[in-house]
Every structure is written in structure tokens, then in C-alpha cells.
Amino acid sequence: MPIAAKIDQFGVLAWIALMVLGFVIWWPLGLVALGFIIFTGRFGGGYMGYGNCASRGEYKMQKLQWKMDRMRSRMMGGHRFDYAPSSGNRAFDEYRSETLKRLEDEQREFQDFLDRLRFAKDKTEFDQFMAERKDKTVDVEPKGEQRPE
């Protein structure tokens, strides 16, 4: 079992302790530990470790979704399109409500598009794998037998 996996079993505090200990022993060692922690995303984020996300794009989409949800909860009084703070101008309030509804619909459509795109990519890769697997089983023949032509 690699050392990093053993330290991961103890959690985030073990990484912090390792980093502090590195700074105490020799400051460049602490910097190396800090860089490793940030680069691998041991704290749930970071440069290469995007938490539970598979890619940087997915990480950005989840972050954007989180921000949209936070903004929506601030603007809404708990009901969909029932915005608590009124500007006093009914025409503007109606325009804002329609615009936000349109943006949410576009966001939902875009998310559906991304899901379909991921599914198509996964299906293509799976079909390619199955075709390669099928070709390998056809190519392998027992000794002494010839394939009928």
C-alpha cells in the first residue's frame, strides 16, 4: 500500500500534521508537502484533484451549478419564480422573472445535451471495446484446426 494511501486513512489532519512537521524539520520539505497536497487535491479540491469530478470541465460545471443554486436561493423566497425582493417596477420584475426562467430552461437543456453527449461517447467506446474483443476471439483458434473458408 503506498504511503499516500496510508496517510489518507487518517484523514486531512494527518496531511496537515505532515506538512507542519515538514516545515519544522526543513522548510523546503514543508513546501514540497504543501505542493503535493494542493496538486493531488487531498483537501477535496486543488489543481489536479477536482474533488469527486472526473475532469476540469465537470468541476467548473458543478461549481457554476452551486453558484447558480446559491444565487437562486437568495433571490427566491423559497418558491420557484416567486422572487421576494421586488424592485417596485412590475415591468422589470416580470422581465427579470422571464429572463431567469429562460436561463434556467437553457441551463437544463444544456445539461441534457451534455448527458446525451457523454452517453454517446460511452456507447462508442463500449462498442469499440466489444468489436475488438470479438475480433480477438475470432482470431484465436485451436491448434490443428483450420477455419473453413
Order of alpha helices (4+ residues) and beta strands (2+ residues): alpha-alpha-alpha-alpha-beta-beta-alpha
